[in-house]
Amino acid sequence: MNEKFDTPDPFIDLPVTAPEILRLIRVSVFLTDLEGSIIFWNQASEMLFGYAETEALGMNISSLYHARYEDSFKELIDRALNGERISEKWLGVHKDGTPVWIHSDSVPYRNEKGKIVYMITAAFDFRAQKNMEEKLEQSKQRADVILNTTVDAIISIDRYGIIQSFNKAAERIFGYLAEEIIGENVNILMPHTHSGSHDKYIRSYRESGENNIIGKSRELRGKRKNGEIFPIEVAVGEAGHKDQEMFTAIIKDITERRELESEIIKISEEERRRIGQDLHDGLGQMLTGIGLMCQNLLARMEANKLPAADELREITHLIKEADKQARTLSHGLVPVELNSVGLCHALEQLCKRAEKLFSIDCTFKGSCDVEIRTEELATHLFRITQEAISNAVKHGKATHVKVLIEDKPESLVLRIEDNGTGFKRTVKNKKINGMGIHTMRYRAHISGGELHIIESNEGRTVIEYVAHKEQRP
């Protein structure tokens, strides 16, 4: 019998060393009767709560609970009587009044008749874990605030392209709620013409380390929930580790930027047309008139056998050449009416002018039933071709250029191929990697297409514009 309390020794049926072992282990272990009175208290319990064994024995367990948890022991007894093994977290109080976060596991102790007579509890201080959890929760809350107040969509995906998180801006931009999109493949946010490419890039990066997307910003097209295709700028970063690869995409909706840039292009084209029209109707006609006057004057001088006739003949010839040059320039600035038939004719004339201006072989092949929905698209295709031919001659030293346009079942393709020195070698020249290339890429994007610059096995440079029909304006 316990000398201090008139209660049976709970360890009477255990080996004599068991109580000593429990007293020495580093985990707090204490026993209580069903009223909550403490009847066993080990050294680890002294360290955890500050009470010596002589103080703790006979003390009610409620003294160890914070006020807001004071009914927890009664609930624990009720659950134990129903046969539960209880694991819980609660706020305890040290002898000096300091709060202590406790994680405890309690099991009922039955006598030889199977009746529950005691509760055995093992407890430990999880303040460090609790503090870490609180810090993590605070960090998560701060991250959530940042993620959900940024104007850019932030989406995280796993190694298989499955969406793991979707912030408020992503909801606004794409039209999906987070709960309906998380768990879906990220391809749902892309036109079907791009969806396969993403899986290919991720798979290639996982298997070979080949990086076509990570750490790079790219202009692509997104697809809203309502099916609308729109321009986006995407930057993808890697997170996680080998066992759990994660990727985070920051996505900007650049629709307004593209509309503004498109408006600037329209204004620029209108200015080109005005200048071209002035060259044709103003300077061109003036040179034509001066040429006719010179011809009449030359006829009179030759009739009178004046000595300056030869010089005037040369002047007349130069005026004619200047007139031709002005008209050629005006045609470059003001191509013919750019509808379906007009585009083919304009490209054909562009090739002929290139042959005269650059003394090269420039051929055009295309079908005039190509579907061109807007004059804006036709203008972009014309300017891309014009820039590509100019680059081929000036930077690639090409002597032969082929232009092809065709309307395939799923896409419109414009292809310019030349026999110059090749893009990889000419790219060393800063000019070819400057405004010309950027302008062509820009025109491709705002007209719903993609621009690919390829060097063929024969070393030929191929500039290819591809616009899938679902994305064309």
C-alpha positions in Angstrom: 0.0 0.0 0.0 1.1 3.6 -0.7 2.2 5.1 2.6 0.9 8.6 1.8 -2.4 7.6 0.3 -4.9 5.0 1.2 -4.9 3.6 -2.3 -3.6 0.3 -3.8 -0.1 0.4 -5.3 -0.7 0.6 -9.0 2.6 -1.3 -9.7 1.9 -4.1 -7.3 1.6 -6.7 -10.1 4.6 -5.3 -12.0 8.3 -6.3 -11.6 9.9 -4.3 -8.8 12.1 -2.4 -11.2 9.3 -1.0 -13.3 8.5 2.0 -11.1 12.1 2.9 -11.0 12.4 2.7 -14.8 9.4 5.0 -15.2 10.9 7.4 -12.8 14.1 7.6 -14.7 12.9 7.9 -18.3 13.0 11.3 -20.0 9.4 11.4 -20.9 6.9 12.7 -18.3 4.8 9.8 -17.0 2.1 10.2 -14.3 -0.8 8.2 -13.1 -4.1 9.6 -11.8 -7.2 8.0 -10.3 -10.6 8.6 -11.9 -11.1 11.7 -9.8 -7.9 13.2 -11.2 -5.7 12.8 -8.1 -2.0 12.2 -9.1 -0.7 8.9 -7.6 2.6 8.5 -9.5 5.0 11.2 -10.7 8.4 10.7 -12.3 11.4 12.9 -12.6 10.6 14.0 -16.2 7.3 15.3 -14.8 9.1 17.3 -12.2 11.2 18.9 -15.1 8.2 19.5 -17.2 5.8 21.1 -14.7 8.2 22.2 -11.9 6.5 20.2 -9.1 8.6 17.8 -7.0 7.2 14.3 -6.5 6.2 15.1 -2.9 4.3 18.2 -4.1 2.6 16.5 -7.0 1.3 13.3 -5.3 -2.2 13.9 -4.2 -2.6 17.1 -6.3 -5.5 17.1 -8.7 -4.5 17.0 -12.4 -6.6 20.1 -13.0 -3.9 22.2 -11.4 -1.7 21.4 -14.5 -4.2 22.6 -17.0 -4.7 26.2 -18.2 -8.1 27.6 -17.3 -9.4 27.2 -20.8 -8.6 23.5 -20.8 -9.9 22.8 -17.2 -12.6 20.4 -18.4 -10.3 18.4 -20.6 -9.6 15.7 -18.0 -13.2 15.0 -17.4 -13.7 14.5 -21.2 -10.6 12.3 -21.2 -12.1 10.0 -18.5 -15.4 9.8 -20.4 -13.6 8.9 -23.6 -11.4 6.3 -21.8 -14.5 4.7 -20.3 -15.7 4.2 -23.9 -12.5 2.4 -24.7 -10.6 5.1 -26.5 -6.8 5.7 -26.5 -6.4 9.4 -26.2 -3.8 11.6 -27.9 -4.2 15.3 -27.4 -2.5 18.7 -27.3 -3.3 21.1 -24.5 -2.0 24.1 -22.7 -0.5 23.3 -19.3 0.8 25.6 -16.6 4.2 25.3 -14.9 4.6 25.8 -11.2 5.9 29.3 -11.8 2.9 30.2 -13.9 4.6 29.8 -17.3 2.4 28.3 -20.0 3.5 24.9 -21.3 2.2 23.3 -24.5 1.7 19.6 -23.8 1.3 16.7 -26.1 0.0 13.7 -24.2 -1.0 10.1 -24.8 -3.3 8.5 -22.2 -4.5 4.9 -21.7 -6.7 3.5 -19.0 -5.2 1.0 -16.4 -7.6 -1.8 -15.5 -7.5 -4.0 -12.4 -7.7 -7.8 -12.4 -11.5 -7.6 -12.8 -11.1 -5.5 -16.0 -12.4 -2.3 -14.3 -10.7 1.0 -15.2 -9.1 2.3 -12.0 -6.3 4.7 -13.2 -5.2 6.7 -16.2 -1.6 6.4 -17.3 -0.4 9.5 -19.2 2.9 10.1 -21.1 3.5 13.8 -21.9 6.2 16.0 -23.4 6.7 19.6 -24.0 6.1 20.5 -27.6 6.7 24.3 -27.2 9.4 24.3 -29.8 7.2 22.4 -32.3 4.3 24.7 -31.4 6.5 27.8 -31.9 7.6 26.4 -35.2 4.0 25.7 -36.2 3.0 29.2 -35.3 5.9 30.7 -37.3 5.0 28.5 -40.2 1.4 29.6 -40.0 2.4 33.2 -39.8 4.7 32.7 -42.8 2.0 31.0 -44.7 -0.4 33.8 -43.9 2.1 36.4 -45.1 2.7 34.3 -48.3 -1.0 34.0 -48.9 -1.4 37.8 -48.5 1.4 38.4 -51.0 0.2 35.7 -53.4 -3.4 36.9 -53.3 -2.7 40.6 -53.6 -0.3 40.5 -56.5 -1.6 41.4 -59.9 0.1 38.5 -61.6 -1.1 35.0 -61.7 1.0 32.6 -59.6 0.5 28.9 -60.2 2.4 26.0 -58.8 2.5 22.6 -60.5 4.1 19.2 -59.7 6.5 17.3 -62.0 3.6 15.9 -64.0 2.0 19.3 -64.7 -0.8 19.0 -62.1 -1.8 22.3 -60.6 -1.2 22.5 -56.8 -2.0 26.1 -56.1 -3.8 28.9 -57.9 -3.9 32.5 -56.5 -6.6 35.1 -56.7 -5.0 36.8 -59.7 -5.0 33.5 -61.5 -8.7 33.1 -60.8 -9.3 36.6 -62.2 -7.2 36.1 -65.3 -8.3 32.6 -66.3 -11.8 32.7 -64.9 -11.5 29.5 -62.8 -11.9 29.2 -59.0 -9.0 27.6 -57.2 -11.1 24.7 -56.0 -12.2 23.8 -59.5 -8.8 24.0 -61.1 -6.4 22.5 -58.5 -5.8 18.9 -59.4 -6.2 19.5 -63.2 -3.3 19.5 -65.7 -2.0 22.9 -66.4 -2.6 22.2 -70.1 -6.2 23.2 -69.4 -5.0 26.8 -69.4 -3.5 26.7 -72.9 -4.8 26.4 -76.4 -4.7 22.7 -77.6 -1.9 23.7 -80.1 0.4 24.5 -77.1 -0.8 21.9 -74.6 1.5 19.1 -75.7 4.5 21.3 -75.8 4.4 22.0 -72.0 4.4 18.3 -71.1 7.3 17.7 -73.6 9.4 20.5 -72.0 8.8 19.3 -68.4 9.5 15.7 -69.4 12.7 16.7 -71.3 13.8 18.7 -68.3 13.2 15.9 -65.8 14.9 13.2 -68.0 17.8 15.0 -69.5 18.1 18.4 -67.8 17.5 20.1 -71.1 16.1 23.5 -70.2 13.7 25.2 -72.6 11.5 26.9 -70.0 13.0 27.1 -66.5 14.2 30.5 -65.5 13.2 32.0 -68.8 10.4 34.5 -69.7 8.3 33.6 -72.8 5.4 35.0 -74.6 2.7 32.4 -75.1 -1.1 32.2 -75.3 -3.4 31.3 -72.5 -7.0 30.0 -72.6 -9.7 31.3 -70.3 -12.5 29.2 -68.9 -14.8 30.7 -71.5 -12.5 29.6 -74.3 -11.1 33.0 -75.0 -7.4 32.9 -76.3 -5.3 35.7 -75.0 -1.6 36.7 -74.9 0.4 36.0 -71.7 4.0 36.4 -70.5 5.2 33.4 -68.5 8.3 32.9 -66.3 8.8 29.5 -64.8 10.9 28.7 -61.8 11.8 25.4 -60.1 11.1 24.6 -56.4 11.2 21.6 -54.1 13.7 18.9 -54.4 14.4 15.6 -56.3 11.8 13.7 -54.3 9.1 16.2 -54.9 9.8 18.5 -57.8 7.6 21.5 -58.1 7.5 24.4 -60.6 6.1 27.8 -60.1 4.8 29.9 -63.0 4.3 33.7 -62.8 1.9 34.8 -65.5 1.1 38.2 -66.8 -2.0 39.0 -68.9 -0.5 41.2 -71.6 -3.7 41.8 -73.5 -3.8 45.5 -72.8 -0.1 45.8 -73.7 -0.7 44.0 -77.0 -3.7 46.2 -77.8 -1.6 49.4 -77.1 1.3 48.1 -79.2 -1.1 47.1 -81.9 -2.5 50.6 -81.9 1.0 52.0 -82.2 1.7 49.7 -85.2 -1.5 50.9 -86.8 -0.5 54.5 -86.4 3.0 53.6 -87.8 1.4 51.9 -90.8 -0.9 54.9 -91.4 2.2 57.1 -91.3 4.0 54.8 -93.7 1.1 55.0 -96.1 0.9 58.8 -95.8 4.7 59.1 -96.6 4.3 56.5 -99.4 1.4 58.3 -100.9 3.3 61.6 -100.7 6.2 60.0 -102.5 4.0 58.7 -105.2 1.6 61.6 -105.7 3.9 64.4 -104.6 7.6 63.8 -105.3 6.9 61.1 -107.9 4.7 63.3 -110.0 7.0 66.3 -109.5 9.9 64.2 -110.8 7.8 63.0 -113.7 7.0 66.6 -114.6 10.6 67.7 -114.3 11.6 64.8 -116.5 9.2 65.8 -119.2 10.4 69.4 -119.1 14.0 68.2 -119.4 13.1 66.0 -122.4 11.4 68.9 -124.2 14.4 71.2 -123.4 16.8 68.4 -124.5 14.9 68.1 -127.9 15.3 71.9 -128.5 19.0 71.9 -127.5 19.7 68.9 -129.8 17.8 70.7 -132.6 20.0 73.8 -132.2 23.1 71.6 -131.7 23.9 73.3 -128.4 27.0 71.9 -126.6 25.3 71.3 -123.2 22.8 68.7 -124.7 24.9 65.7 -123.5 24.9 67.0 -119.9 21.1 67.6 -120.1 20.6 64.0 -121.5 22.4 62.6 -118.4 20.4 64.8 -116.1 17.2 63.6 -117.8 18.3 60.0 -117.3 19.0 60.6 -113.6 15.6 62.2 -113.1 13.9 59.1 -114.6 15.9 56.8 -112.3 15.0 59.0 -109.3 11.4 58.8 -110.3 11.5 55.0 -110.5 13.3 54.9 -107.1 10.6 57.1 -105.5 7.8 55.0 -106.9 9.6 51.8 -105.8 9.9 53.2 -102.3 6.3 54.3 -102.3 5.2 50.8 -103.3 7.2 49.4 -100.4 5.6 51.8 -98.0 2.1 51.4 -99.5 1.6 47.9 -100.7 -1.5 47.1 -102.7 -4.8 46.6 -101.0 -4.0 43.8 -98.6 -6.9 41.4 -98.8 -6.5 37.7 -99.7 -5.7 38.2 -103.3 -3.9 41.5 -102.7 -1.5 39.9 -100.2 -0.3 37.4 -102.8 0.1 40.1 -105.4 1.9 42.4 -102.9 4.4 39.6 -101.9 5.0 38.7 -105.6 5.7 42.4 -106.4 7.9 42.6 -103.2 10.0 39.8 -104.6 10.3 41.4 -108.0 11.4 44.7 -106.4 13.9 42.8 -104.3 15.4 41.3 -107.4 15.8 44.8 -108.9 17.1 46.5 -105.8 19.5 43.8 -104.6 20.3 42.0 -107.8 19.3 38.6 -106.4 17.0 35.8 -107.4 13.9 36.1 -105.3 10.9 33.9 -106.0 7.4 33.7 -104.6 5.0 30.8 -104.5 1.6 30.9 -102.9 -2.1 30.3 -103.3 -4.3 33.3 -103.6 -7.2 31.5 -101.7 -5.3 31.9 -98.5 -7.7 33.0 -95.8 -6.7 36.4 -94.5 -9.4 37.7 -92.1 -8.1 41.2 -91.6 -6.0 43.8 -93.4 -4.0 44.1 -90.2 -2.9 40.4 -90.5 -2.0 40.9 -94.2 0.1 43.9 -93.3 2.0 42.0 -90.6 2.7 39.2 -93.0 3.9 41.6 -95.7 6.2 43.5 -93.2 7.7 40.2 -91.9 8.5 39.1 -95.4 10.0 42.5 -96.2 12.2 42.5 -93.1 13.3 38.8 -93.7 14.4 39.5 -97.3 16.2 42.6 -96.2 18.1 40.7 -93.4 18.9 37.8 -95.8 20.6 40.2 -98.2 22.2 42.7 -95.9 23.4 40.3 -93.2 23.4 36.9 -94.7 24.7 38.0 -98.1 22.1 35.8 -99.8 21.8 35.6 -103.5 18.6 33.5 -103.6 15.5 33.9 -101.5 12.3 31.8 -101.7 9.0 33.1 -100.2 6.1 30.6 -99.7 2.7 31.1 -98.2 0.2 28.3 -97.8 -3.1 27.7 -95.9 -3.0 24.4 -94.2 -6.0 22.7 -92.5 -5.0 23.9 -89.1 -2.7 26.8 -89.7 -1.4 29.5 -92.0 2.3 29.2 -92.8 4.6 31.9 -94.2 8.1 30.7 -95.0 11.1 32.7 -96.1 14.3 30.7 -97.0 17.6 32.0 -98.2 21.0 30.7 -99.2 23.0 33.2 -97.1 25.7 32.5 -94.5 23.2 31.1 -92.0 21.6 32.7 -88.9 24.1 31.2 -86.4 27.0 32.9 -88.1 25.3 36.2 -88.9 23.8 36.5 -85.4 27.3 37.6 -84.3 26.5 40.8 -86.1 24.5 42.8 -83.5 22.2 44.3 -86.1 20.6 41.0 -87.0 19.8 40.3 -83.4 18.4 43.8 -83.0 15.3 45.6 -83.9 14.6 43.7 -87.2 14.3 40.3 -85.5 12.4 41.7 -82.5 10.0 43.5 -84.7 9.3 40.3 -86.7 8.7 38.4 -83.5 6.5 41.2 -82.2 4.4 41.2 -85.4 4.0 37.5 -85.2 2.8 37.5 -81.6 0.2 40.3 -82.0 -1.2 38.7 -85.1 -1.8 35.4 -83.3 1.2 33.5 -84.7 4.7 32.3 -83.8 8.0 33.1 -85.5 10.6 30.4 -85.7 14.2 31.0 -87.0 15.8 27.8 -88.1 19.0 26.8 -89.8 18.6 23.9 -92.1 21.0 21.0 -92.5 22.3 22.7 -95.6 23.1 25.8 -93.7 20.1 27.8 -95.1 18.3 30.2 -92.9 14.5 29.6 -92.7 12.2 32.1 -91.1 8.8 30.6 -90.6 5.6 32.2 -89.4 2.9 29.8 -88.1 -0.6 31.0 -87.0 -3.0 28.3 -85.8 -6.5 29.1 -87.0 -8.0 29.1 -83.5 -5.5 31.9 -82.5 -5.6 34.1 -85.6 -7.3 37.5 -85.4 
